[in-house]
């Protein structure tokens, strides 16, 4: 079974600094997708970034980038120039094929990020 | 905004009563999902649908049933609610074009007393 582990329940970062959130996963598949979702206090789940396993290049979205290490099964999220609005729960998720053309997401337990002014 | 609404947004009910949560989408996506979110567990898949009348179980399906009679609506039913089903419930759709990624609704907070 696929599992996703986020080993940091809570983290904090100074405004304008850089922070890295960790995620590891377990899989026997060679082709899969990985995601980071952000959940602010509003509770809305917001897609931050996604990575296709077959792509060597790390995904980037503005201030957000990932360090994808396929052999190590590691998928960390780096947030540069942290802003107060980045304060949220961050969830790592693994997408696997579940049959009938459908895919399922398995989520980690989340990392709560605080941004200090 | 993925064009997903959930109703109700908040509900308080008593143990043993039936409860139905509704997820409505406006973009005609084939795949829809129901998750629950609990402290210390992240999001866990309850059921999903891959078309009208086509549904399957997820990781935590016991005590829940679903129905999808129209593309735009995916209903989650708790036949007899229990306190362990107190949770926040999220619906999601899967956008296949370009991104093939799941997008989530705003969530429903359900409290079972």
Boltz contact constraints between the chains, C-beta under 6 A:
constraints:
  - contact:
      token1: [A, 43]
      token2: [B, 107]
      max_distance: 6.0
  - contact:
      token1: [A, 44]
      token2: [B, 106]
      max_distance: 6.0
  - contact:
      token1: [A, 45]
      token2: [B, 104]
      max_distance: 6.0
  - contact:
      token1: [A, 50]
      token2: [B, 101]
      max_distance: 6.0
  - contact:
      token1: [A, 91]
      token2: [B, 42]
      max_distance: 6.0
  - contact:
      token1: [A, 100]
      token2: [B, 50]
      max_distance: 6.0
  - contact:
      token1: [A, 102]
      token2: [B, 50]
      max_distance: 6.0
  - contact:
      token1: [A, 104]
      token2: [B, 45]
      max_distance: 6.0
  - contact:
      token1: [A, 105]
      token2: [B, 102]
      max_distance: 6.0
  - contact:
      token1: [A, 107]
      token2: [B, 42]
      max_distance: 6.0
  - contact:
      token1: [A, 107]
      token2: [B, 43]
      max_distance: 6.0
  - contact:
      token1: [A, 108]
      token2: [B, 42]
      max_distance: 6.0
  - contact:
      token1: [A, 109]
      token2: [B, 42]
      max_distance: 6.0
  - contact:
      token1: [A, 110]
      token2: [B, 42]
      max_distance: 6.0
